[in-house]
Amino acid sequence: MRKVALVGAGVAKFGVRQASYRDLIWEAGKACFDSVPAIRPRDVEGLVVGSVMPERTAFQSHISSMAAEALGIKPSALSARTEHMCASGTVGIRYAYAFIAAGLADLVMVLGVEKLNQPTGQEAILNMGTGVDREWEASFGLTAPPCFALAAQRHMAEYGTTEAQLAAVGVKNHNHAAKNPNAHFSKGATVEQVLGSRMISSPLRLFMCSPITDGAAAVILASEDRARGLTDAPVWIRGTGQALDGFTLSSLPENYARWPSLVRAAESAYRMAGITAREVEVAEVHDCFTIAEIIATEELGFCGKGEGGPFAAAGRSDHGGDVVVNPRGGLIGCGHPLGATGVAQAAEIFAQLRGEAGPRQVPRARIGLTHNNSGMGEHVVMIYGREAA
């Protein structure tokens, strides 16, 4: 297979936006093209758009073709939409990567976009229930917050994880987001604010949860020959893995504090990249809730099983620690516009490995990782490097 690299990236402002779905596409697309002036829309051979529920929130289908026209792209090799709930953007990157690696295209844009806060906040919460089994779980109230609350309760019972350790993740990611002009939240947070925030689903409080957010992000992938001709600093895709244990909560392994599908996805990605977890210097992890980051740091191998709480509380996932996790603010600080999240994670790693992340920069970062999950049972991991594998 051919080597593939990221050569451009751009992110729209995340938040509760007045911008329309099409406006968000324009904003992220322009930022992406601006990052690599040598590429014009007519040069792009393919477009993959990650978007979860535009039919319900933007009242629009046929998304990839609409986005291509909006951006002036005329795909000649690939046009597709990915819908895979929270992992839609990263799955789109995997599609584009595989397409280029196979020799079917040389230059593909991946765009993630979501307009969630429409038509009302109540409707947005109802729509989010489509990410779990609506008939057998969501209709009985078993939506994302109580699902991850069950994982937190089990983790606390089995490993002694504390509410203060859960709060440490919220504080870190809100404070990281304060250094990111595109983040939903910009004021940072203290332990007192996190622990004093409203209970959502015990033990998860408001500042331990990601918000419902509008946003978009885009990256451009290129074959090795094109990448070296377009930029002196390509960011190479070195490894990837994806694994699924189940969809409904009842189909998952009994212990919700353990995510074996993430272990398998990470092992696949590390093996393909030829690295170990200890070599990862910066990671964008799917912190839809603070417990999700704690469990992910364990299953990704950044710390031992059951050590995620102390790992976060000791600052080992922050600047100056073992690995910097979610320097852009993660889902908790940036917001979680579903289809855009995985692409925004890739855009952050792109900036970090090129030394262009400003006040968020991890010094001399050479290996980066992104992780998306769709529920607790399905996980996608990507590994990027400054050097090709």
GUMIDO-337428 format. One record per residue: residue number from 1; x, y, z of N, C-alpha, C in turn. Coordinates in steps of 0.1 Angstrom, whole numbers, m for minus. Example, Ala and Ser with C-alpha at 12.3 -4.5 7.8 and 13.67 -1.06 7.14 Angstrom:
// GUMIDO-337428
(r 1 (132 m57 78) (123 m45 78) (132 m33 78))
(r 2 (128 m22 71) (137 m11 71) (129 0 79))
// end
This chain:
// GUMIDO-337428
(r 1 (8 m12 0) (0 0 0) (9 13 0))
(r 2 (3 23 m6) (11 36 m6) (10 43 7))
(r 3 (20 51 10) (20 59 22) (10 71 20))
(r 4 (4 76 31) (m6 86 30) (m3 96 42))
(r 5 (m5 109 39) (m2 120 48) (m13 130 49))
(r 6 (m14 137 60) (m22 149 61) (m14 160 56))
(r 7 (m20 169 47) (m12 180 42) (m19 194 45))
(r 8 (m31 193 50) (m39 206 53) (m49 203 63))
(r 9 (m53 213 71) (m64 211 81) (m70 225 85))
(r 10 (m83 224 88) (m89 237 92) (m101 233 101))
(r 11 (m104 242 111) (m115 240 120) (m124 252 121))
(r 12 (m137 250 121) (m146 261 123) (m148 264 138))
(r 13 (m153 275 142) (m156 278 156) (m167 269 161))
(r 14 (m164 262 172) (m174 253 178) (m183 261 188))
(r 15 (m195 257 189) (m204 263 199) (m218 262 195))
(r 16 (m227 270 202) (m241 272 198) (m241 283 187))
(r 17 (m241 279 175) (m238 289 164) (m251 293 157))
(r 18 (m251 306 153) (m262 311 144) (m259 306 130))
(r 19 (m247 302 127) (m244 298 113) (m252 286 109))
(r 20 (m255 285 97) (m262 274 91) (m253 262 89))
(r 21 (m259 250 86) (m251 238 83) (m241 241 71))
(r 22 (m246 248 61) (m238 252 49) (m227 262 53))
(r 23 (m231 271 62) (m221 281 67) (m209 274 73))
(r 24 (m212 264 82) (m202 256 89) (m192 249 79))
(r 25 (m198 243 68) (m190 237 58) (m181 247 51))
(r 26 (m186 259 48) (m178 269 42) (m166 273 51))
(r 27 (m170 275 64) (m160 280 73) (m148 270 75))
(r 28 (m151 257 77) (m141 247 79) (m133 245 66))
(r 29 (m141 244 55) (m134 242 42) (m124 253 38))
(r 30 (m128 265 40) (m120 277 37) (m107 276 46))
(r 31 (m109 273 59) (m98 273 68) (m88 262 64))
(r 32 (m93 251 59) (m85 240 54) (m77 243 42))
(r 33 (m84 249 32) (m77 253 20) (m67 264 23))
(r 34 (m70 273 32) (m60 284 35) (m48 278 42))
(r 35 (m48 266 48) (m37 261 54) (m27 255 44))
(r 36 (m31 253 32) (m22 247 22) (m25 254 8))
(r 37 (m19 266 7) (m22 274 m5) (m20 268 m19))
(r 38 (m11 257 m19) (m8 251 m32) (m20 243 m37))
(r 39 (m30 240 m28) (m41 232 m33) (m53 241 m35))
(r 40 (m60 240 m47) (m72 246 m50) (m84 236 m50))
(r 41 (m96 241 m48) (m107 231 m48) (m107 222 m60))
(r 42 (m104 227 m72) (m105 218 m84) (m94 207 m84))
(r 43 (m84 209 m75) (m73 198 m74) (m78 186 m67))
(r 44 (m88 187 m58) (m92 177 m49) (m100 166 m57))
(r 45 (m96 154 m56) (m102 143 m64) (m114 136 m57))
(r 46 (m114 138 m43) (m124 131 m36) (m128 139 m23))
(r 47 (m141 136 m19) (m146 142 m7) (m154 132 1))
(r 48 (m150 131 14) (m158 122 23) (m163 131 34))
(r 49 (m176 131 37) (m182 139 47) (m188 131 58))
(r 50 (m183 133 70) (m188 127 82) (m199 135 88))
(r 51 (m211 130 89) (m222 138 94) (m233 128 99))
(r 52 (m238 130 111) (m247 120 117) (m261 122 115))
(r 53 (m266 134 117) (m281 136 117) (m285 148 110))
(r 54 (m280 152 98) (m284 164 91) (m299 163 87))
(r 55 (m304 151 84) (m318 149 81) (m327 155 91))
(r 56 (m323 153 104) (m331 158 115) (m328 172 120))
(r 57 (m316 177 118) (m312 190 123) (m311 200 112))
(r 58 (m306 197 100) (m304 206 89) (m314 204 78))
(r 59 (m323 193 80) (m333 190 70) (m327 188 56))
(r 60 (m315 181 56) (m308 179 43) (m302 165 42))
(r 61 (m304 159 31) (m297 147 27) (m287 149 16))
(r 62 (m282 139 10) (m273 140 m2) (m261 150 2))
(r 63 (m255 147 14) (m246 156 20) (m233 158 13))
(r 64 (m227 147 8) (m214 149 2) (m215 157 m11))
(r 65 (m225 155 m19) (m226 163 m31) (m229 177 m28))
(r 66 (m238 180 m18) (m240 194 m14) (m228 201 m9))
(r 67 (m220 194 m1) (m208 200 4) (m197 202 m7))
(r 68 (m196 193 m16) (m187 194 m27) (m190 207 m35))
(r 69 (m203 209 m38) (m207 220 m46) (m204 233 m38))
(r 70 (m207 233 m25) (m205 245 m17) (m190 249 m17))
(r 71 (m181 239 m17) (m167 241 m16) (m160 243 m30))
(r 72 (m167 241 m41) (m161 242 m54) (m153 229 m58))
(r 73 (m156 218 m51) (m149 206 m54) (m157 198 m64))
(r 74 (m151 192 m74) (m158 183 m84) (m151 170 m83))
(r 75 (m156 161 m74) (m149 148 m72) (m148 140 m85))
(r 76 (m136 134 m87) (m135 126 m99) (m131 112 m95))
(r 77 (m129 109 m82) (m125 96 m78) (m134 91 m66))
(r 78 (m139 99 m57) (m146 95 m45) (m155 106 m40))
(r 79 (m167 102 m37) (m177 111 m31) (m185 103 m22))
(r 80 (m185 105 m9) (m192 96 1) (m195 104 14))
(r 81 (m205 99 20) (m209 103 34) (m207 92 44))
(r 82 (m201 94 55) (m200 84 66) (m209 88 77))
(r 83 (m217 79 82) (m225 80 94) (m222 69 104))
(r 84 (m215 72 114) (m211 62 124) (m211 68 138))
(r 85 (m222 76 140) (m223 83 153) (m211 91 156))
(r 86 (m206 90 168) (m195 98 173) (m182 96 165))
(r 87 (m180 84 159) (m168 81 152) (m169 84 137))
(r 88 (m179 91 133) (m181 93 119) (m169 100 112))
(r 89 (m164 110 118) (m152 117 112) (m140 109 110))
(r 90 (m137 101 120) (m125 92 120) (m127 81 110))
(r 91 (m139 76 109) (m142 65 99) (m141 71 85))
(r 92 (m145 84 83) (m143 90 71) (m128 91 67))
(r 93 (m119 94 77) (m105 95 74) (m100 81 70))
(r 94 (m104 71 77) (m100 57 73) (m104 54 59))
(r 95 (m116 58 55) (m121 56 41) (m111 63 31))
(r 96 (m108 75 34) (m100 83 25) (m85 77 25))
(r 97 (m81 74 37) (m67 67 38) (m66 55 29))
(r 98 (m76 46 31) (m76 33 23) (m77 36 8))
(r 99 (m85 45 4) (m87 48 m10) (m74 53 m16))
(r 100 (m67 62 m9) (m54 67 m14) (m43 56 m14))
(r 101 (m43 49 m2) (m33 38 m1) (m34 28 m12))
(r 102 (m47 25 m16) (m49 16 m27) (m46 21 m41))
(r 103 (m43 34 m42) (m40 39 m55) (m52 44 m63))
(r 104 (m63 46 m57) (m75 50 m64) (m77 65 m64))
(r 105 (m69 72 m57) (m69 87 m57) (m56 92 m51))
(r 106 (m53 105 m53) (m41 111 m47) (m44 122 m37))
(r 107 (m56 128 m38) (m59 140 m30) (m73 139 m26))
(r 108 (m76 138 m13) (m90 136 m8) (m92 145 4))
(r 109 (m103 153 4) (m107 160 16) (m116 152 24))
(r 110 (m115 152 38) (m124 147 47) (m130 158 55))
(r 111 (m143 160 55) (m150 171 62) (m159 164 72))
(r 112 (m159 170 84) (m169 166 94) (m178 178 98))
(r 113 (m191 176 99) (m199 188 101) (m212 183 108))
(r 114 (m216 192 118) (m229 189 125) (m235 202 130))
(r 115 (m248 203 128) (m256 215 133) (m266 209 142))
(r 116 (m262 208 155) (m270 200 165) (m281 209 172))
(r 117 (m278 221 174) (m287 230 182) (m298 236 174))
(r 118 (m306 227 168) (m316 231 159) (m327 220 158))
(r 119 (m339 222 158) (m346 235 159) (m346 240 173))
(r 120 (m346 231 183) (m346 235 197) (m337 226 205))
(r 121 (m333 231 217) (m324 223 226) (m331 210 229))
(r 122 (m344 210 232) (m351 198 236) (m351 188 224))
(r 123 (m352 193 212) (m352 184 200) (m338 178 199))
(r 124 (m327 186 201) (m314 181 200) (m311 169 210))
(r 125 (m317 170 222) (m315 159 232) (m322 147 227))
(r 126 (m335 149 222) (m342 137 216) (m334 131 205))
(r 127 (m329 139 196) (m321 134 184) (m309 126 189))
(r 128 (m303 130 200) (m291 123 204) (m294 109 208))
(r 129 (m307 106 212) (m311 93 215) (m310 83 204))
(r 130 (m308 88 192) (m307 78 180) (m293 72 180))
(r 131 (m284 76 188) (m270 70 189) (m270 57 197))
(r 132 (m281 55 204) (m282 42 211) (m294 35 205))
(r 133 (m298 23 210) (m309 16 205) (m322 23 209))
(r 134 (m328 30 200) (m340 38 204) (m351 30 210))
(r 135 (m354 18 204) (m365 10 208) (m364 3 221))
(r 136 (m351 m2 224) (m349 m10 235) (m342 m3 247))
(r 137 (m335 8 244) (m328 15 254) (m331 30 256))
(r 138 (m330 37 245) (m333 52 246) (m347 55 251))
(r 139 (m357 47 247) (m371 49 251) (m373 47 265))
(r 140 (m364 40 272) (m365 38 286) (m355 47 294))
(r 141 (m349 56 287) (m340 66 294) (m326 62 294))
(r 142 (m322 51 288) (m308 47 289) (m300 53 277))
(r 143 (m299 66 278) (m291 73 268) (m277 74 272))
(r 144 (m269 83 266) (m254 83 268) (m250 86 283))
(r 145 (m256 97 289) (m252 100 303) (m253 88 312))
(r 146 (m265 82 313) (m266 70 323) (m257 58 319))
(r 147 (m255 56 306) (m246 45 302) (m232 47 307))
(r 148 (m227 59 305) (m213 62 310) (m213 64 325))
(r 149 (m224 68 331) (m225 68 346) (m223 54 351))
(r 150 (m229 44 345) (m228 30 349) (m213 26 348))
(r 151 (m206 30 338) (m192 27 337) (m184 34 348))
(r 152 (m188 46 351) (m181 53 362) (m183 46 376))
(r 153 (m196 42 378) (m199 36 391) (m191 23 392))
(r 154 (m190 15 381) (m183 2 382) (m168 5 384))
(r 155 (m163 15 377) (m149 18 379) (m145 23 393))
(r 156 (m154 31 399) (m153 35 413) (m153 23 422))
(r 157 (m162 14 420) (m164 3 429) (m152 m7 428))
(r 158 (m147 m8 416) (m137 m19 414) (m123 m13 417))
(r 159 (m120 0 413) (m107 5 414) (m105 16 424))
(r 160 (m116 21 431) (m115 31 440) (m114 45 434))
(r 161 (m117 46 422) (m117 60 415) (m127 69 422))
(r 162 (m123 81 424) (m131 91 432) (m137 102 423))
(r 163 (m147 109 429) (m153 120 421) (m143 131 419))
(r 164 (m133 133 428) (m123 143 426) (m114 139 414))
(r 165 (m111 127 412) (m103 122 400) (m111 124 387))
(r 166 (m124 122 388) (m133 125 376) (m132 140 373))
(r 167 (m133 148 384) (m133 162 382) (m119 167 376))
(r 168 (m108 160 380) (m95 165 375) (m95 165 359))
(r 169 (m102 155 353) (m102 155 338) (m110 167 333))
(r 170 (m121 170 340) (m129 181 336) (m122 194 337))
(r 171 (m114 196 348) (m106 208 350) (m96 210 339))
(r 172 (m88 199 337) (m78 199 327) (m83 203 313))
(r 173 (m94 197 309) (m99 199 295) (m106 212 294))
(r 174 (m112 217 304) (m118 231 303) (m106 241 302))
(r 175 (m96 239 310) (m84 248 310) (m77 247 297))
(r 176 (m76 236 291) (m70 235 278) (m78 242 267))
(r 177 (m91 241 268) (m100 247 259) (m99 263 259))
(r 178 (m95 268 271) (m94 282 272) (m82 288 263))
(r 179 (m73 279 259) (m62 283 250) (m66 280 235))
(r 180 (m78 276 232) (m82 272 219) (m93 281 214))
(r 181 (m90 290 205) (m100 300 200) (m112 294 193))
(r 182 (m112 281 189) (m123 275 183) (m131 266 192))
(r 183 (m128 266 205) (m135 258 215) (m149 264 218))
(r 184 (m158 255 222) (m171 259 227) (m170 267 240))
(r 185 (m161 263 249) (m159 269 262) (m146 276 262))
(r 186 (m145 287 269) (m132 295 268) (m128 300 282))
(r 187 (m135 297 293) (m132 303 306) (m124 295 315))
(r 188 (m122 282 312) (m115 273 321) (m124 269 332))
(r 189 (m119 262 342) (m127 257 353) (m118 253 365))
(r 190 (m123 254 377) (m117 250 389) (m123 237 394))
(r 191 (m116 230 403) (m121 218 409) (m135 221 415))
(r 192 (m135 233 422) (m148 236 429) (m159 238 419))
(r 193 (m156 244 408) (m167 246 398) (m172 233 392))
(r 194 (m162 224 390) (m166 211 384) (m174 203 394))
(r 195 (m169 202 407) (m176 194 417) (m189 201 422))
(r 196 (m190 214 419) (m203 221 423) (m213 222 412))
(r 197 (m209 217 400) (m219 218 389) (m230 208 391))
(r 198 (m241 210 383) (m253 202 385) (m251 187 382))
(r 199 (m257 179 389) (m256 164 387) (m264 161 375))
(r 200 (m258 153 365) (m265 149 353) (m269 135 355))
(r 201 (m260 126 357) (m263 112 360) (m252 107 369))
(r 202 (m255 104 381) (m245 102 392) (m235 91 388))
(r 203 (m222 94 389) (m216 105 396) (m212 116 386))
(r 204 (m217 117 374) (m213 126 364) (m220 139 365))
(r 205 (m212 150 367) (m218 163 368) (m217 171 355))
(r 206 (m223 182 354) (m224 190 342) (m210 192 336))
(r 207 (m200 197 344) (m187 200 338) (m178 187 336))
(r 208 (m184 176 338) (m178 163 335) (m183 157 322))
(r 209 (m192 165 315) (m199 160 303) (m196 169 291))
(r 210 (m196 164 279) (m194 172 267) (m207 178 264))
(r 211 (m207 191 258) (m220 197 255) (m224 194 241))
(r 212 (m237 197 238) (m242 196 224) (m238 208 217))
(r 213 (m231 206 206) (m223 217 199) (m225 216 184))
(r 214 (m225 228 178) (m224 229 163) (m209 231 160))
(r 215 (m205 226 148) (m192 228 144) (m188 220 132))
(r 216 (m176 223 126) (m171 216 114) (m156 216 114))
(r 217 (m150 206 108) (m136 206 106) (m133 198 93))
(r 218 (m121 201 87) (m117 195 75) (m102 192 75))
(r 219 (m98 181 68) (m84 178 66) (m83 173 52))
(r 220 (m71 174 46) (m68 170 33) (m57 159 34))
(r 221 (m60 147 28) (m51 136 27) (m45 135 13))
(r 222 (m32 131 13) (m25 130 0) (m16 118 0))
(r 223 (m14 113 m12) (m4 102 m14) (10 107 m12))
(r 224 (19 98 m10) (33 103 m7) (39 113 m17))
(r 225 (37 109 m30) (43 118 m40) (37 132 m40))
(r 226 (24 132 m39) (17 145 m38) (20 153 m25))
(r 227 (21 146 m14) (23 152 m1) (37 159 m1))
(r 228 (47 152 m6) (61 158 m6) (62 170 m15))
(r 229 (53 170 m26) (53 182 m35) (45 193 m30))
(r 230 (37 191 m20) (28 202 m15) (33 209 m2))
(r 231 (40 201 6) (45 207 19) (58 201 23))
(r 232 (65 209 31) (78 203 37) (75 196 50))
(r 233 (63 197 55) (59 191 68) (46 183 67))
(r 234 (46 172 59) (34 164 60) (34 156 73))
(r 235 (22 153 77) (19 145 89) (14 131 84))
(r 236 (22 121 87) (19 108 81) (10 99 89))
(r 237 (1 92 82) (m8 83 89) (1 70 90))
(r 238 (4 66 103) (12 55 105) (5 42 109))
(r 239 (m7 43 115) (m14 32 119) (m28 34 122))
(r 240 (m37 24 122) (m51 26 125) (m57 13 129))
(r 241 (m67 13 137) (m74 1 141) (m88 5 145))
(r 242 (m97 m5 144) (m111 m3 147) (m117 m17 152))
(r 243 (m125 m16 163) (m130 m29 168) (m144 m26 174))
(r 244 (m153 m36 174) (m166 m35 179) (m170 m47 187))
(r 245 (m175 m45 199) (m180 m55 208) (m195 m57 208))
(r 246 (m202 m46 205) (m217 m46 205) (m223 m32 204))
(r 247 (m236 m32 202) (m243 m20 200) (m251 m16 213))
(r 248 (m260 m25 216) (m268 m23 228) (m259 m25 241))
(r 249 (m263 m19 252) (m256 m20 264) (m255 m35 269))
(r 250 (m267 m42 267) (m268 m55 272) (m259 m65 263))
(r 251 (m254 m61 252) (m246 m69 243) (m231 m68 247))
(r 252 (m227 m58 255) (m214 m56 259) (m209 m65 269))
(r 253 (m195 m66 271) (m190 m74 282) (m196 m69 295))
(r 254 (m198 m78 305) (m205 m75 317) (m199 m63 325))
(r 255 (m185 m62 325) (m178 m52 332) (m177 m39 324))
(r 256 (m185 m29 326) (m185 m17 318) (m173 m8 320))
(r 257 (m165 m12 330) (m152 m4 333) (m141 m9 324))
(r 258 (m144 m20 317) (m133 m25 308) (m139 m24 293))
(r 259 (m130 m19 284) (m134 m18 270) (m125 m26 262))
(r 260 (m127 m39 261) (m118 m47 253) (m117 m44 238))
(r 261 (m127 m38 232) (m126 m35 218) (m117 m23 216))
(r 262 (m115 m14 226) (m105 m4 225) (m91 m10 226))
(r 263 (m89 m19 235) (m76 m26 236) (m73 m32 222))
(r 264 (m82 m39 216) (m79 m45 203) (m76 m35 192))
(r 265 (m84 m24 192) (m82 m13 182) (m69 m7 183))
(r 266 (m65 m4 196) (m52 2 199) (m40 m7 195))
(r 267 (m42 m20 198) (m31 m30 195) (m29 m30 180))
(r 268 (m40 m30 172) (m39 m30 158) (m31 m18 153))
(r 269 (m35 m6 158) (m29 6 154) (m14 7 158))
(r 270 (m11 3 170) (3 3 174) (12 m7 166))
(r 271 (6 m18 163) (13 m28 155) (16 m23 141))
(r 272 (6 m17 135) (7 m12 121) (18 0 121))
(r 273 (17 8 132) (27 19 132) (41 15 136))
(r 274 (42 4 142) (55 m1 147) (60 7 159))
(r 275 (50 10 168) (54 18 180) (47 11 192))
(r 276 (50 16 204) (43 13 216) (36 25 222))
(r 277 (27 23 232) (20 34 238) (29 44 244))
(r 278 (41 40 249) (50 49 256) (56 59 246))
(r 279 (55 56 233) (61 66 223) (51 77 219))
(r 280 (39 76 223) (29 86 220) (31 98 229))
(r 281 (32 110 223) (35 122 231) (23 131 233))
(r 282 (14 130 223) (2 138 224) (m10 130 218))
(r 283 (m21 130 225) (m33 122 222) (m46 130 223))
(r 284 (m54 128 213) (m68 134 213) (m77 122 216))
(r 285 (m83 121 228) (m90 110 233) (m105 114 234))
(r 286 (m114 104 232) (m128 107 232) (m134 108 246))
(r 287 (m133 120 251) (m138 123 265) (m152 128 265))
(r 288 (m161 120 259) (m175 125 259) (m180 127 274))
(r 289 (m174 120 283) (m176 121 298) (m162 119 304))
(r 290 (m160 124 316) (m146 123 321) (m142 109 324))
(r 291 (m152 100 327) (m148 86 329) (m143 80 316))
(r 292 (m148 85 305) (m144 79 292) (m129 82 290))
(r 293 (m124 94 293) (m110 96 292) (m102 88 302))
(r 294 (m107 86 314) (m100 78 324) (m98 64 319))
(r 295 (m109 58 314) (m108 44 309) (m100 43 296))
(r 296 (m101 53 288) (m93 53 275) (m78 53 278))
(r 297 (m74 61 287) (m60 62 290) (m54 48 295))
(r 298 (m63 41 302) (m59 27 306) (m58 18 294))
(r 299 (m69 17 286) (m70 8 275) (m60 11 264))
(r 300 (m57 23 263) (m47 27 253) (m32 24 257))
(r 301 (m31 21 270) (m18 17 275) (m10 28 281))
(r 302 (m16 40 283) (m8 51 289) (m6 49 304))
(r 303 (m14 41 310) (m12 37 324) (m18 24 326))
(r 304 (m16 18 338) (m22 5 341) (m37 5 342))
(r 305 (m43 m7 341) (m57 m9 343) (m61 m5 358))
(r 306 (m70 4 359) (m75 9 372) (m67 21 377))
(r 307 (m57 25 370) (m48 36 374) (m52 49 367))
(r 308 (m63 49 359) (m66 61 352) (m70 73 360))
(r 309 (m77 71 372) (m80 82 381) (m68 89 387))
(r 310 (m59 81 393) (m47 87 399) (m38 93 388))
(r 311 (m38 87 376) (m30 92 365) (m35 106 361))
(r 312 (m48 108 361) (m53 122 357) (m50 131 369))
(r 313 (m53 127 381) (m52 136 393) (m37 140 395))
(r 314 (m28 132 391) (m14 135 393) (m8 144 382))
(r 315 (m16 147 372) (m12 156 361) (m4 148 351))
(r 316 (m4 135 351) (4 127 341) (m2 127 327))
(r 317 (m14 132 325) (m20 134 312) (m21 149 308))
(r 318 (m13 157 315) (m12 171 312) (2 175 307))
(r 319 (3 187 303) (17 192 299) (27 190 310))
(r 320 (38 184 307) (48 180 317) (47 166 322))
(r 321 (36 159 318) (34 146 323) (38 135 313))
(r 322 (33 123 314) (37 112 305) (33 114 291))
(r 323 (20 119 289) (15 121 275) (4 132 277))
(r 324 (4 142 268) (m6 153 269) (m18 148 262))
(r 325 (m29 147 270) (m42 142 265) (m52 154 263))
(r 326 (m57 155 251) (m67 165 247) (m62 180 249))
(r 327 (m51 183 243) (m46 197 244) (m55 208 238))
(r 328 (m64 204 229) (m73 214 224) (m85 216 233))
(r 329 (m87 207 243) (m98 208 252) (m107 196 252))
(r 330 (m105 187 243) (m113 175 242) (m127 178 238))
(r 331 (m136 168 240) (m150 170 237) (m156 178 248))
(r 332 (m151 177 261) (m156 184 272) (m154 199 271))
(r 333 (m143 204 266) (m140 218 265) (m143 224 251))
(r 334 (m141 216 241) (m144 221 227) (m158 219 223))
(r 335 (m165 209 229) (m178 205 224) (m177 193 215))
(r 336 (m189 187 212) (m189 174 205) (m199 175 194))
(r 337 (m195 181 182) (m204 181 171) (m203 168 163))
(r 338 (m205 157 169) (m206 144 164) (m196 141 152))
(r 339 (m202 143 139) (m194 140 128) (m181 148 126))
(r 340 (m180 160 133) (m169 168 132) (m158 165 142))
(r 341 (m161 158 152) (m152 156 163) (m139 148 159))
(r 342 (m140 137 152) (m128 130 148) (m120 137 138))
(r 343 (m126 145 130) (m118 153 120) (m111 165 128))
(r 344 (m117 171 138) (m111 181 146) (m99 175 154))
(r 345 (m101 163 158) (m90 156 165) (m78 155 156))
(r 346 (m80 151 144) (m69 149 134) (m63 163 131))
(r 347 (m71 173 130) (m66 187 127) (m57 191 139))
(r 348 (m60 188 151) (m52 191 162) (m38 184 162))
(r 349 (m39 171 159) (m26 164 158) (m18 169 147))
(r 350 (m24 173 136) (m17 179 125) (m9 191 129))
(r 351 (m16 200 136) (m10 212 141) (1 209 151))
(r 352 (m1 200 160) (8 196 171) (21 191 164))
(r 353 (20 182 155) (32 176 149) (40 185 140))
(r 354 (33 196 136) (40 206 128) (45 217 136))
(r 355 (43 217 149) (47 228 158) (39 241 156))
(r 356 (26 239 152) (18 251 149) (6 252 159))
(r 357 (7 246 171) (m5 247 180) (m5 258 190))
(r 358 (5 268 188) (5 280 196) (6 277 211))
(r 359 (m3 283 220) (m1 281 234) (m5 266 239))
(r 360 (m10 258 230) (m14 244 233) (m2 235 229))
(r 361 (8 240 223) (19 232 217) (25 222 227))
(r 362 (26 210 224) (34 200 231) (48 200 225))
(r 363 (58 204 232) (72 206 227) (77 194 220))
(r 364 (82 196 207) (89 186 200) (81 173 198))
(r 365 (68 174 197) (59 162 195) (62 156 182))
(r 366 (64 143 182) (67 136 169) (57 125 166))
(r 367 (50 119 177) (40 109 175) (27 113 182))
(r 368 (16 113 174) (3 116 180) (m7 106 177))
(r 369 (m18 105 185) (m28 95 184) (m42 102 186))
(r 370 (m52 97 178) (m65 100 181) (m74 88 183))
(r 371 (m84 90 192) (m93 79 196) (m107 84 196))
(r 372 (m116 77 189) (m130 80 189) (m137 67 194))
(r 373 (m148 69 201) (m157 58 204) (m171 61 200))
(r 374 (m179 51 196) (m193 52 194) (m200 44 204))
(r 375 (m204 50 216) (m208 42 227) (m196 36 234))
(r 376 (m198 26 243) (m187 20 250) (m181 8 242))
(r 377 (m189 3 232) (m185 m9 226) (m178 m9 213))
(r 378 (m176 4 207) (m169 5 194) (m159 16 195))
(r 379 (m147 13 190) (m136 23 191) (m127 23 178))
(r 380 (m122 35 175) (m114 37 164) (m101 45 168))
(r 381 (m90 40 164) (m77 46 168) (m69 49 155))
(r 382 (m63 61 155) (m54 65 144) (m41 70 151))
(r 383 (m30 66 144) (m16 71 149) (m10 78 137))
(r 384 (m5 90 141) (2 99 131) (16 102 136))
(r 385 (25 105 126) (39 107 129) (45 118 120))
(r 386 (55 125 125) (62 134 117) (71 127 106))
(r 387 (74 115 109) (81 107 99) (72 95 94))
(r 388 (73 92 82) (66 80 76) (71 67 83))
(r 389 (62 58 84) (66 45 90) (76 37 81))
// end
